[in-house]
Amino acid sequence: MTESAIKILQKNDRGFFLFVEGARIDMAHHNTEARKSLEDTEEFAKAVQVARQMLPEDDTLIVVTSDHSHTMTIGGYP
């Protein structure tokens, strides 16, 4: 999806702003699905990498942040 969005937005000669969210990382944490959270984090990293590969480094700002964080904990008796 990131690649498709960039291809479309690059047609604008005045530049663009693209917001890509990895919201399912947080949802997985809230549902105590550690594996799913890690899988979604990996997919989000791939989206960032696609942007890095497709866009010029000297004319692009990529910011990766979160609205809040979770610790990776496994409760109970693992």
PyMOL Python script that loads the backbone (N, CA, C, O; Angstrom):
from pymol import cmd

cmd.read_pdbstr("""\
ATOM      1  N   MET A   1       0.820  -1.187   0.000  1.00  0.00           N
ATOM      2  CA  MET A   1       0.000   0.000   0.000  1.00  0.00           C
ATOM      3  C   MET A   1       0.871   1.260   0.000  1.00  0.00           C
ATOM      4  O   MET A   1       0.546   2.252  -0.653  1.00  0.00           O
ATOM      5  N   THR A   2       1.966   1.205   0.732  1.00  0.00           N
ATOM      6  CA  THR A   2       2.872   2.358   0.767  1.00  0.00           C
ATOM      7  C   THR A   2       3.434   2.629  -0.624  1.00  0.00           C
ATOM      8  O   THR A   2       3.486   3.776  -1.066  1.00  0.00           O
ATOM      9  N   GLU A   3       3.849   1.581  -1.301  1.00  0.00           N
ATOM     10  CA  GLU A   3       4.400   1.736  -2.652  1.00  0.00           C
ATOM     11  C   GLU A   3       3.368   2.338  -3.599  1.00  0.00           C
ATOM     12  O   GLU A   3       3.686   3.258  -4.352  1.00  0.00           O
ATOM     13  N   SER A   4       2.145   1.837  -3.571  1.00  0.00           N
ATOM     14  CA  SER A   4       1.090   2.361  -4.448  1.00  0.00           C
ATOM     15  C   SER A   4       0.787   3.821  -4.139  1.00  0.00           C
ATOM     16  O   SER A   4       0.610   4.630  -5.049  1.00  0.00           O
ATOM     17  N   ALA A   5       0.730   4.152  -2.862  1.00  0.00           N
ATOM     18  CA  ALA A   5       0.455   5.533  -2.471  1.00  0.00           C
ATOM     19  C   ALA A   5       1.554   6.473  -2.964  1.00  0.00           C
ATOM     20  O   ALA A   5       1.265   7.556  -3.474  1.00  0.00           O
ATOM     21  N   ILE A   6       2.792   6.067  -2.816  1.00  0.00           N
ATOM     22  CA  ILE A   6       3.910   6.911  -3.266  1.00  0.00           C
ATOM     23  C   ILE A   6       3.869   7.093  -4.773  1.00  0.00           C
ATOM     24  O   ILE A   6       4.088   8.201  -5.263  1.00  0.00           O
ATOM     25  N   LYS A   7       3.594   6.039  -5.513  1.00  0.00           N
ATOM     26  CA  LYS A   7       3.519   6.144  -6.979  1.00  0.00           C
ATOM     27  C   LYS A   7       2.458   7.153  -7.406  1.00  0.00           C
ATOM     28  O   LYS A   7       2.677   7.931  -8.335  1.00  0.00           O
ATOM     29  N   ILE A   8       1.327   7.143  -6.742  1.00  0.00           N
ATOM     30  CA  ILE A   8       0.258   8.090  -7.077  1.00  0.00           C
ATOM     31  C   ILE A   8       0.645   9.506  -6.664  1.00  0.00           C
ATOM     32  O   ILE A   8       0.486  10.447  -7.442  1.00  0.00           O
ATOM     33  N   LEU A   9       1.146   9.657  -5.454  1.00  0.00           N
ATOM     34  CA  LEU A   9       1.470  10.980  -4.928  1.00  0.00           C
ATOM     35  C   LEU A   9       2.655  11.631  -5.636  1.00  0.00           C
ATOM     36  O   LEU A   9       2.730  12.858  -5.688  1.00  0.00           O
ATOM     37  N   GLN A  10       3.572  10.855  -6.176  1.00  0.00           N
ATOM     38  CA  GLN A  10       4.738  11.407  -6.873  1.00  0.00           C
ATOM     39  C   GLN A  10       4.342  12.162  -8.142  1.00  0.00           C
ATOM     40  O   GLN A  10       5.147  12.915  -8.690  1.00  0.00           O
ATOM     41  N   LYS A  11       3.133  11.969  -8.603  1.00  0.00           N
ATOM     42  CA  LYS A  11       2.666  12.683  -9.801  1.00  0.00           C
ATOM     43  C   LYS A  11       2.441  14.165  -9.529  1.00  0.00           C
ATOM     44  O   LYS A  11       2.373  14.966 -10.461  1.00  0.00           O
ATOM     45  N   ASN A  12       2.326  14.533  -8.251  1.00  0.00           N
ATOM     46  CA  ASN A  12       2.132  15.932  -7.884  1.00  0.00           C
ATOM     47  C   ASN A  12       3.488  16.627  -7.846  1.00  0.00           C
ATOM     48  O   ASN A  12       4.337  16.291  -7.020  1.00  0.00           O
ATOM     49  N   ASP A  13       3.691  17.583  -8.729  1.00  0.00           N
ATOM     50  CA  ASP A  13       5.002  18.247  -8.802  1.00  0.00           C
ATOM     51  C   ASP A  13       5.249  19.227  -7.657  1.00  0.00           C
ATOM     52  O   ASP A  13       6.343  19.782  -7.556  1.00  0.00           O
ATOM     53  N   ARG A  14       4.270  19.449  -6.801  1.00  0.00           N
ATOM     54  CA  ARG A  14       4.452  20.342  -5.656  1.00  0.00           C
ATOM     55  C   ARG A  14       4.814  19.568  -4.382  1.00  0.00           C
ATOM     56  O   ARG A  14       4.891  20.161  -3.307  1.00  0.00           O
ATOM     57  N   GLY A  15       5.033  18.273  -4.487  1.00  0.00           N
ATOM     58  CA  GLY A  15       5.381  17.466  -3.327  1.00  0.00           C
ATOM     59  C   GLY A  15       4.145  16.869  -2.676  1.00  0.00           C
ATOM     60  O   GLY A  15       3.025  17.062  -3.147  1.00  0.00           O
ATOM     61  N   PHE A  16       4.362  16.147  -1.594  1.00  0.00           N
ATOM     62  CA  PHE A  16       3.233  15.507  -0.926  1.00  0.00           C
ATOM     63  C   PHE A  16       3.588  15.155   0.512  1.00  0.00           C
ATOM     64  O   PHE A  16       4.751  15.157   0.913  1.00  0.00           O
ATOM     65  N   PHE A  17       2.551  14.859   1.260  1.00  0.00           N
ATOM     66  CA  PHE A  17       2.664  14.369   2.630  1.00  0.00           C
ATOM     67  C   PHE A  17       1.943  13.031   2.675  1.00  0.00           C
ATOM     68  O   PHE A  17       0.794  12.929   2.245  1.00  0.00           O
ATOM     69  N   LEU A  18       2.599  12.018   3.186  1.00  0.00           N
ATOM     70  CA  LEU A  18       1.993  10.690   3.311  1.00  0.00           C
ATOM     71  C   LEU A  18       2.107  10.233   4.750  1.00  0.00           C
ATOM     72  O   LEU A  18       3.191  10.242   5.333  1.00  0.00           O
ATOM     73  N   PHE A  19       0.989   9.836   5.315  1.00  0.00           N
ATOM     74  CA  PHE A  19       0.944   9.330   6.688  1.00  0.00           C
ATOM     75  C   PHE A  19       0.658   7.836   6.614  1.00  0.00           C
ATOM     76  O   PHE A  19      -0.381   7.426   6.096  1.00  0.00           O
ATOM     77  N   VAL A  20       1.566   7.029   7.123  1.00  0.00           N
ATOM     78  CA  VAL A  20       1.399   5.571   7.142  1.00  0.00           C
ATOM     79  C   VAL A  20       1.366   5.147   8.603  1.00  0.00           C
ATOM     80  O   VAL A  20       2.279   5.462   9.368  1.00  0.00           O
ATOM     81  N   GLU A  21       0.321   4.436   8.988  1.00  0.00           N
ATOM     82  CA  GLU A  21       0.162   4.059  10.390  1.00  0.00           C
ATOM     83  C   GLU A  21       0.213   2.546  10.550  1.00  0.00           C
ATOM     84  O   GLU A  21      -0.311   1.799   9.724  1.00  0.00           O
ATOM     85  N   GLY A  22       0.850   2.113  11.626  1.00  0.00           N
ATOM     86  CA  GLY A  22       0.870   0.695  11.994  1.00  0.00           C
ATOM     87  C   GLY A  22      -0.027   0.474  13.205  1.00  0.00           C
ATOM     88  O   GLY A  22       0.442   0.025  14.251  1.00  0.00           O
ATOM     89  N   ALA A  23      -1.305   0.785  13.072  1.00  0.00           N
ATOM     90  CA  ALA A  23      -2.233   0.775  14.210  1.00  0.00           C
ATOM     91  C   ALA A  23      -2.448  -0.612  14.806  1.00  0.00           C
ATOM     92  O   ALA A  23      -2.764  -0.733  15.989  1.00  0.00           O
ATOM     93  N   ARG A  24      -2.283  -1.632  14.019  1.00  0.00           N
ATOM     94  CA  ARG A  24      -2.543  -2.985  14.535  1.00  0.00           C
ATOM     95  C   ARG A  24      -1.485  -3.446  15.535  1.00  0.00           C
ATOM     96  O   ARG A  24      -1.705  -4.398  16.285  1.00  0.00           O
ATOM     97  N   ILE A  25      -0.334  -2.768  15.544  1.00  0.00           N
ATOM     98  CA  ILE A  25       0.683  -3.081  16.554  1.00  0.00           C
ATOM     99  C   ILE A  25       0.091  -2.827  17.937  1.00  0.00           C
ATOM    100  O   ILE A  25       0.188  -3.667  18.831  1.00  0.00           O
ATOM    101  N   ASP A  26      -0.521  -1.665  18.097  1.00  0.00           N
ATOM    102  CA  ASP A  26      -1.141  -1.288  19.370  1.00  0.00           C
ATOM    103  C   ASP A  26      -2.324  -2.185  19.701  1.00  0.00           C
ATOM    104  O   ASP A  26      -2.481  -2.620  20.841  1.00  0.00           O
ATOM    105  N   MET A  27      -3.148  -2.459  18.708  1.00  0.00           N
ATOM    106  CA  MET A  27      -4.317  -3.320  18.946  1.00  0.00           C
ATOM    107  C   MET A  27      -3.893  -4.700  19.444  1.00  0.00           C
ATOM    108  O   MET A  27      -4.516  -5.265  20.343  1.00  0.00           O
ATOM    109  N   ALA A  28      -2.850  -5.222  18.862  1.00  0.00           N
ATOM    110  CA  ALA A  28      -2.361  -6.537  19.290  1.00  0.00           C
ATOM    111  C   ALA A  28      -1.881  -6.496  20.734  1.00  0.00           C
ATOM    112  O   ALA A  28      -2.119  -7.432  21.496  1.00  0.00           O
ATOM    113  N   HIS A  29      -1.208  -5.416  21.109  1.00  0.00           N
ATOM    114  CA  HIS A  29      -0.767  -5.283  22.500  1.00  0.00           C
ATOM    115  C   HIS A  29      -1.954  -5.266  23.447  1.00  0.00           C
ATOM    116  O   HIS A  29      -1.935  -5.925  24.487  1.00  0.00           O
ATOM    117  N   HIS A  30      -2.987  -4.512  23.088  1.00  0.00           N
ATOM    118  CA  HIS A  30      -4.169  -4.438  23.950  1.00  0.00           C
ATOM    119  C   HIS A  30      -4.857  -5.786  24.081  1.00  0.00           C
ATOM    120  O   HIS A  30      -5.495  -6.066  25.096  1.00  0.00           O
ATOM    121  N   ASN A  31      -4.731  -6.610  23.072  1.00  0.00           N
ATOM    122  CA  ASN A  31      -5.344  -7.946  23.106  1.00  0.00           C
ATOM    123  C   ASN A  31      -4.373  -9.007  23.604  1.00  0.00           C
ATOM    124  O   ASN A  31      -4.661 -10.201  23.512  1.00  0.00           O
ATOM    125  N   THR A  32      -3.237  -8.592  24.126  1.00  0.00           N
ATOM    126  CA  THR A  32      -2.171  -9.477  24.611  1.00  0.00           C
ATOM    127  C   THR A  32      -1.766 -10.524  23.577  1.00  0.00           C
ATOM    128  O   THR A  32      -1.603 -11.701  23.897  1.00  0.00           O
ATOM    129  N   GLU A  33      -1.608 -10.081  22.356  1.00  0.00           N
ATOM    130  CA  GLU A  33      -1.177 -10.941  21.254  1.00  0.00           C
ATOM    131  C   GLU A  33       0.240 -10.523  20.846  1.00  0.00           C
ATOM    132  O   GLU A  33       0.440  -9.843  19.840  1.00  0.00           O
ATOM    133  N   ALA A  34       1.203 -10.941  21.643  1.00  0.00           N
ATOM    134  CA  ALA A  34       2.590 -10.519  21.425  1.00  0.00           C
ATOM    135  C   ALA A  34       3.099 -10.894  20.043  1.00  0.00           C
ATOM    136  O   ALA A  34       3.752 -10.084  19.384  1.00  0.00           O
ATOM    137  N   ARG A  35       2.814 -12.092  19.604  1.00  0.00           N
ATOM    138  CA  ARG A  35       3.301 -12.529  18.286  1.00  0.00           C
ATOM    139  C   ARG A  35       2.745 -11.643  17.175  1.00  0.00           C
ATOM    140  O   ARG A  35       3.477 -11.241  16.271  1.00  0.00           O
ATOM    141  N   LYS A  36       1.459 -11.342  17.244  1.00  0.00           N
ATOM    142  CA  LYS A  36       0.831 -10.500  16.226  1.00  0.00           C
ATOM    143  C   LYS A  36       1.438  -9.097  16.246  1.00  0.00           C
ATOM    144  O   LYS A  36       1.647  -8.488  15.197  1.00  0.00           O
ATOM    145  N   SER A  37       1.718  -8.593  17.444  1.00  0.00           N
ATOM    146  CA  SER A  37       2.341  -7.278  17.563  1.00  0.00           C
ATOM    147  C   SER A  37       3.712  -7.260  16.886  1.00  0.00           C
ATOM    148  O   SER A  37       4.039  -6.313  16.170  1.00  0.00           O
ATOM    149  N   LEU A  38       4.500  -8.288  17.106  1.00  0.00           N
ATOM    150  CA  LEU A  38       5.816  -8.377  16.471  1.00  0.00           C
ATOM    151  C   LEU A  38       5.705  -8.514  14.958  1.00  0.00           C
ATOM    152  O   LEU A  38       6.481  -7.906  14.220  1.00  0.00           O
ATOM    153  N   GLU A  39       4.741  -9.311  14.494  1.00  0.00           N
ATOM    154  CA  GLU A  39       4.537  -9.470  13.047  1.00  0.00           C
ATOM    155  C   GLU A  39       4.144  -8.137  12.414  1.00  0.00           C
ATOM    156  O   GLU A  39       4.642  -7.782  11.346  1.00  0.00           O
ATOM    157  N   ASP A  40       3.257  -7.405  13.070  1.00  0.00           N
ATOM    158  CA  ASP A  40       2.825  -6.119  12.534  1.00  0.00           C
ATOM    159  C   ASP A  40       3.945  -5.078  12.595  1.00  0.00           C
ATOM    160  O   ASP A  40       4.027  -4.204  11.732  1.00  0.00           O
ATOM    161  N   THR A  41       4.791  -5.169  13.593  1.00  0.00           N
ATOM    162  CA  THR A  41       5.953  -4.283  13.669  1.00  0.00           C
ATOM    163  C   THR A  41       6.889  -4.557  12.499  1.00  0.00           C
ATOM    164  O   THR A  41       7.435  -3.627  11.905  1.00  0.00           O
ATOM    165  N   GLU A  42       7.072  -5.813  12.173  1.00  0.00           N
ATOM    166  CA  GLU A  42       7.913  -6.180  11.026  1.00  0.00           C
ATOM    167  C   GLU A  42       7.327  -5.628   9.721  1.00  0.00           C
ATOM    168  O   GLU A  42       8.067  -5.126   8.875  1.00  0.00           O
ATOM    169  N   GLU A  43       6.018  -5.717   9.559  1.00  0.00           N
ATOM    170  CA  GLU A  43       5.375  -5.199   8.352  1.00  0.00           C
ATOM    171  C   GLU A  43       5.498  -3.674   8.271  1.00  0.00           C
ATOM    172  O   GLU A  43       5.692  -3.117   7.190  1.00  0.00           O
ATOM    173  N   PHE A  44       5.383  -3.008   9.416  1.00  0.00           N
ATOM    174  CA  PHE A  44       5.542  -1.562   9.443  1.00  0.00           C
ATOM    175  C   PHE A  44       6.973  -1.179   9.038  1.00  0.00           C
ATOM    176  O   PHE A  44       7.178  -0.211   8.306  1.00  0.00           O
ATOM    177  N   ALA A  45       7.942  -1.933   9.511  1.00  0.00           N
ATOM    178  CA  ALA A  45       9.337  -1.688   9.133  1.00  0.00           C
ATOM    179  C   ALA A  45       9.517  -1.847   7.622  1.00  0.00           C
ATOM    180  O   ALA A  45      10.284  -1.104   7.009  1.00  0.00           O
ATOM    181  N   LYS A  46       8.829  -2.793   7.030  1.00  0.00           N
ATOM    182  CA  LYS A  46       8.897  -2.972   5.573  1.00  0.00           C
ATOM    183  C   LYS A  46       8.321  -1.763   4.846  1.00  0.00           C
ATOM    184  O   LYS A  46       8.842  -1.355   3.808  1.00  0.00           O
ATOM    185  N   ALA A  47       7.248  -1.190   5.385  1.00  0.00           N
ATOM    186  CA  ALA A  47       6.641  -0.002   4.774  1.00  0.00           C
ATOM    187  C   ALA A  47       7.620   1.174   4.812  1.00  0.00           C
ATOM    188  O   ALA A  47       7.737   1.916   3.837  1.00  0.00           O
ATOM    189  N   VAL A  48       8.314   1.340   5.923  1.00  0.00           N
ATOM    190  CA  VAL A  48       9.320   2.398   6.037  1.00  0.00           C
ATOM    191  C   VAL A  48      10.450   2.152   5.030  1.00  0.00           C
ATOM    192  O   VAL A  48      10.930   3.088   4.390  1.00  0.00           O
ATOM    193  N   GLN A  49      10.861   0.919   4.896  1.00  0.00           N
ATOM    194  CA  GLN A  49      11.941   0.587   3.961  1.00  0.00           C
ATOM    195  C   GLN A  49      11.537   0.873   2.513  1.00  0.00           C
ATOM    196  O   GLN A  49      12.352   1.356   1.727  1.00  0.00           O
ATOM    197  N   VAL A  50      10.296   0.580   2.161  1.00  0.00           N
ATOM    198  CA  VAL A  50       9.810   0.879   0.811  1.00  0.00           C
ATOM    199  C   VAL A  50       9.905   2.375   0.552  1.00  0.00           C
ATOM    200  O   VAL A  50      10.361   2.797  -0.511  1.00  0.00           O
ATOM    201  N   ALA A  51       9.478   3.174   1.518  1.00  0.00           N
ATOM    202  CA  ALA A  51       9.551   4.628   1.357  1.00  0.00           C
ATOM    203  C   ALA A  51      11.001   5.081   1.202  1.00  0.00           C
ATOM    204  O   ALA A  51      11.298   5.940   0.371  1.00  0.00           O
ATOM    205  N   ARG A  52      11.886   4.518   1.981  1.00  0.00           N
ATOM    206  CA  ARG A  52      13.308   4.894   1.897  1.00  0.00           C
ATOM    207  C   ARG A  52      13.885   4.559   0.531  1.00  0.00           C
ATOM    208  O   ARG A  52      14.697   5.314  -0.005  1.00  0.00           O
ATOM    209  N   GLN A  53      13.472   3.431  -0.034  1.00  0.00           N
ATOM    210  CA  GLN A  53      13.999   3.008  -1.331  1.00  0.00           C
ATOM    211  C   GLN A  53      13.428   3.823  -2.483  1.00  0.00           C
ATOM    212  O   GLN A  53      14.111   4.052  -3.482  1.00  0.00           O
ATOM    213  N   MET A  54      12.185   4.259  -2.349  1.00  0.00           N
ATOM    214  CA  MET A  54      11.506   4.931  -3.458  1.00  0.00           C
ATOM    215  C   MET A  54      11.712   6.437  -3.496  1.00  0.00           C
ATOM    216  O   MET A  54      11.536   7.058  -4.544  1.00  0.00           O
ATOM    217  N   LEU A  55      12.082   7.028  -2.372  1.00  0.00           N
ATOM    218  CA  LEU A  55      12.132   8.492  -2.300  1.00  0.00           C
ATOM    219  C   LEU A  55      13.567   8.993  -2.168  1.00  0.00           C
ATOM    220  O   LEU A  55      14.411   8.313  -1.583  1.00  0.00           O
ATOM    221  N   PRO A  56      13.847  10.171  -2.705  1.00  0.00           N
ATOM    222  CA  PRO A  56      15.211  10.716  -2.633  1.00  0.00           C
ATOM    223  C   PRO A  56      15.572  11.105  -1.201  1.00  0.00           C
ATOM    224  O   PRO A  56      14.807  11.785  -0.517  1.00  0.00           O
ATOM    225  N   GLU A  57      16.722  10.673  -0.772  1.00  0.00           N
ATOM    226  CA  GLU A  57      17.166  10.914   0.598  1.00  0.00           C
ATOM    227  C   GLU A  57      17.372  12.398   0.894  1.00  0.00           C
ATOM    228  O   GLU A  57      17.147  12.846   2.019  1.00  0.00           O
ATOM    229  N   ASP A  58      17.796  13.152  -0.104  1.00  0.00           N
ATOM    230  CA  ASP A  58      18.092  14.570   0.114  1.00  0.00           C
ATOM    231  C   ASP A  58      16.854  15.465   0.105  1.00  0.00           C
ATOM    232  O   ASP A  58      16.965  16.665   0.357  1.00  0.00           O
ATOM    233  N   ASP A  59      15.679  14.904  -0.181  1.00  0.00           N
ATOM    234  CA  ASP A  59      14.465  15.708  -0.284  1.00  0.00           C
ATOM    235  C   ASP A  59      13.289  15.063   0.440  1.00  0.00           C
ATOM    236  O   ASP A  59      12.133  15.341   0.121  1.00  0.00           O
ATOM    237  N   THR A  60      13.579  14.202   1.415  1.00  0.00           N
ATOM    238  CA  THR A  60      12.525  13.446   2.083  1.00  0.00           C
ATOM    239  C   THR A  60      12.758  13.433   3.587  1.00  0.00           C
ATOM    240  O   THR A  60      13.880  13.236   4.053  1.00  0.00           O
ATOM    241  N   LEU A  61      11.692  13.644   4.331  1.00  0.00           N
ATOM    242  CA  LEU A  61      11.731  13.515   5.785  1.00  0.00           C
ATOM    243  C   LEU A  61      10.810  12.365   6.180  1.00  0.00           C
ATOM    244  O   LEU A  61       9.612  12.395   5.895  1.00  0.00           O
ATOM    245  N   ILE A  62      11.366  11.364   6.829  1.00  0.00           N
ATOM    246  CA  ILE A  62      10.577  10.233   7.329  1.00  0.00           C
ATOM    247  C   ILE A  62      10.662  10.268   8.847  1.00  0.00           C
ATOM    248  O   ILE A  62      11.752  10.244   9.420  1.00  0.00           O
ATOM    249  N   VAL A  63       9.509  10.326   9.490  1.00  0.00           N
ATOM    250  CA  VAL A  63       9.430  10.340  10.947  1.00  0.00           C
ATOM    251  C   VAL A  63       8.687   9.083  11.381  1.00  0.00           C
ATOM    252  O   VAL A  63       7.585   8.809  10.907  1.00  0.00           O
ATOM    253  N   VAL A  64       9.296   8.324  12.284  1.00  0.00           N
ATOM    254  CA  VAL A  64       8.655   7.131  12.833  1.00  0.00           C
ATOM    255  C   VAL A  64       8.512   7.350  14.332  1.00  0.00           C
ATOM    256  O   VAL A  64       9.500   7.563  15.035  1.00  0.00           O
ATOM    257  N   THR A  65       7.282   7.295  14.812  1.00  0.00           N
ATOM    258  CA  THR A  65       7.017   7.541  16.223  1.00  0.00           C
ATOM    259  C   THR A  65       5.780   6.749  16.644  1.00  0.00           C
ATOM    260  O   THR A  65       5.182   6.034  15.839  1.00  0.00           O
ATOM    261  N   SER A  66       5.413   6.884  17.891  1.00  0.00           N
ATOM    262  CA  SER A  66       4.190   6.244  18.374  1.00  0.00           C
ATOM    263  C   SER A  66       3.416   7.235  19.231  1.00  0.00           C
ATOM    264  O   SER A  66       3.988   8.179  19.776  1.00  0.00           O
ATOM    265  N   ASP A  67       2.117   7.015  19.345  1.00  0.00           N
ATOM    266  CA  ASP A  67       1.318   7.894  20.193  1.00  0.00           C
ATOM    267  C   ASP A  67       1.457   7.511  21.666  1.00  0.00           C
ATOM    268  O   ASP A  67       1.202   8.329  22.549  1.00  0.00           O
ATOM    269  N   HIS A  68       1.849   6.301  21.921  1.00  0.00           N
ATOM    270  CA  HIS A  68       2.194   5.818  23.257  1.00  0.00           C
ATOM    271  C   HIS A  68       2.894   4.479  23.088  1.00  0.00           C
ATOM    272  O   HIS A  68       2.971   3.957  21.976  1.00  0.00           O
ATOM    273  N   SER A  69       3.393   3.929  24.151  1.00  0.00           N
ATOM    274  CA  SER A  69       4.134   2.678  24.008  1.00  0.00           C
ATOM    275  C   SER A  69       3.618   1.624  24.986  1.00  0.00           C
ATOM    276  O   SER A  69       2.892   1.920  25.934  1.00  0.00           O
ATOM    277  N   HIS A  70       4.011   0.423  24.725  1.00  0.00           N
ATOM    278  CA  HIS A  70       3.704  -0.726  25.570  1.00  0.00           C
ATOM    279  C   HIS A  70       5.013  -1.465  25.843  1.00  0.00           C
ATOM    280  O   HIS A  70       5.934  -1.434  25.027  1.00  0.00           O
ATOM    281  N   THR A  71       5.083  -2.097  26.944  1.00  0.00           N
ATOM    282  CA  THR A  71       6.221  -2.980  27.158  1.00  0.00           C
ATOM    283  C   THR A  71       5.854  -4.347  26.628  1.00  0.00           C
ATOM    284  O   THR A  71       4.684  -4.732  26.641  1.00  0.00           O
ATOM    285  N   MET A  72       6.820  -5.063  26.174  1.00  0.00           N
ATOM    286  CA  MET A  72       6.565  -6.408  25.676  1.00  0.00           C
ATOM    287  C   MET A  72       6.676  -7.363  26.862  1.00  0.00           C
ATOM    288  O   MET A  72       7.764  -7.796  27.241  1.00  0.00           O
ATOM    289  N   THR A  73       5.535  -7.670  27.423  1.00  0.00           N
ATOM    290  CA  THR A  73       5.513  -8.561  28.585  1.00  0.00           C
ATOM    291  C   THR A  73       4.612  -9.748  28.315  1.00  0.00           C
ATOM    292  O   THR A  73       3.660  -9.661  27.539  1.00  0.00           O
ATOM    293  N   ILE A  74       4.918 -10.836  28.951  1.00  0.00           N
ATOM    294  CA  ILE A  74       4.075 -12.023  28.869  1.00  0.00           C
ATOM    295  C   ILE A  74       3.667 -12.342  30.299  1.00  0.00           C
ATOM    296  O   ILE A  74       4.490 -12.765  31.111  1.00  0.00           O
ATOM    297  N   GLY A  75       2.396 -12.138  30.598  1.00  0.00           N
ATOM    298  CA  GLY A  75       1.907 -12.361  31.962  1.00  0.00           C
ATOM    299  C   GLY A  75       1.562 -13.830  32.204  1.00  0.00           C
ATOM    300  O   GLY A  75       1.543 -14.644  31.281  1.00  0.00           O
ATOM    301  N   GLY A  76       1.297 -14.137  33.443  1.00  0.00           N
ATOM    302  CA  GLY A  76       0.890 -15.486  33.775  1.00  0.00           C
ATOM    303  C   GLY A  76       2.093 -16.367  34.075  1.00  0.00           C
ATOM    304  O   GLY A  76       3.094 -15.909  34.627  1.00  0.00           O
ATOM    305  N   TYR A  77       1.984 -17.601  33.715  1.00  0.00           N
ATOM    306  CA  TYR A  77       3.033 -18.588  34.003  1.00  0.00           C
ATOM    307  C   TYR A  77       3.570 -19.158  32.689  1.00  0.00           C
ATOM    308  O   TYR A  77       3.183 -20.256  32.287  1.00  0.00           O
ATOM    309  N   PRO A  78       4.460 -18.418  32.017  1.00  0.00           N
ATOM    310  CA  PRO A  78       4.971 -18.875  30.725  1.00  0.00           C
ATOM    311  C   PRO A  78       5.813 -20.143  30.856  1.00  0.00           C
ATOM    312  O   PRO A  78       6.316 -20.656  29.857  1.00  0.00           O
TER     313      PRO A  78
END
""", "prot")
cmd.dss("prot")
cmd.show_as("cartoon", "prot")
cmd.util.cbc("prot")
cmd.orient("prot")
